[in-house]
Amino acid sequence: MLSTTSDLLAQDLHETNARLHFWLDSLVPEPTHPLVATPEQITGLLSELLRAGQWLRAGLPQARDRELQAEIDEYRRNVERLRDLLPSIHDQLLRERARLEAERARVASAAQWAEGSRQSL
């Protein structure tokens, strides 16, 4: 039996939804630990979103396929879940940037002190 475009898209979206679910679950913070998104997690999410976006931009079949519609609905839930996590991810990235800038300033100050010490010797 030949698979229809709708069946193939449903299968592709099912696999993407499973991977999105994995990445989203890995982003949910534990009660005792704040959300910390790793580059691997962000890359995984972006990859899946780009893949699904490419399929969806290509157009959905007109057939009223229930399996495909269920996968599209699941994809929508995953994207909405990500949308809800984005403010926390953004806050985390801002805190990390501030930490890195403070560390850079500390290192620059130490380097300046070391240079001044070397010149006075």
N, C-alpha and C positions, 0 to 999 in steps of 0.2 A: 504494500500500500504506500502510495506517495504521500509525503507530508505536504501540507499546504503552507503557504507563506505565513498564515495566521498561526499554525502549529509551531513552525520554526521560531517565530518571534516570541510566542508564549514560552517556549523552552529557553530561549536566550534570556528573556526577562526573568524567568524563574531562577536561572543560574546567577544572574546579576543581583536579583533580590536576596538570594542566599548570601552572596558575598557582602552586599551592603549591610545586611543584618549582622554579619560577623563583625564588620568594621564598626558599626554603630554600637554594638554591644561592648566592644573593646573600649569605647570612649565614655561609657557611663561610669561616672566616678563612684568610688566606694564611699560609704558614709564617713570614714576616717581619713580619706585621701581626696584631695581636690582633683579636678579634671586636668589631665596633662596629655595633650595630643602629641603623639610622636610624628616625625616626618613620614614614617612608614604608614601610619594610620591615615594621615592626610592624603598621601599619594594613592593609597588603596581606594579611598573614597572618591577622589577625583577621577581615577581611572574608570571606576564603575559608572560614575555620573556621565563622563564623556562618552563611554561606550553606549549606554542607554540613550543618551541624547542623540547620538548619531542615528540609531534605529528609529527613534521617534520623529526626528526631522525628516527621515526618508518617507514618512507617512505610514499610517496604520491601515491595515486592510479594512474594507467596508463591512466585511462579514461580521455578524454579531456572535462572535466566538466567546463563549462564557469563560473558558480557560484563559484566553488572552485578556479579557476584561478583568478577571480576578488578579492576574499578574500586574496589569496596569494599576489597579487599585492598590496592590501591595507596594508597588514602586512609589506611588503617590504617598502612602503612609511612611515609607522609608525617607523620602525627601522631606516630608513635614517633620519627622523626628530629627533629621539633621538640622533643619531650620531652627528647631527648638534648642539644639545644642550649640549652634553657632555663636550666640552671645557669650557663652562660657568659654568657648575656644578662643574667641577674640580677646576676652579679658585675660586669659592665660597668656596669650601671645604678647599682649601689652605689658603684663608683669614681667615676662621673660626679657622683653626688649629693655625695660627699665633696669632690670638686674644686670644685663649685659653692658648697658651704658655706664652704670655705676662701677662695674668691675673694670671696664676700659679706662674710666677716669682714675680709678685707684692705681692701675698698672702704669698709666701715663705719669701720675704723680710720683710713683716709686722710681720710674725711669728718670724723671727729672731730678729727683733727689740723688739718685746714684750718679748721674752725670755731674751734678754740682759737687758731690763728695769727691769724685775722681779729679775734678779740676782743682780742688783745694789741696790735694795731696801733692 
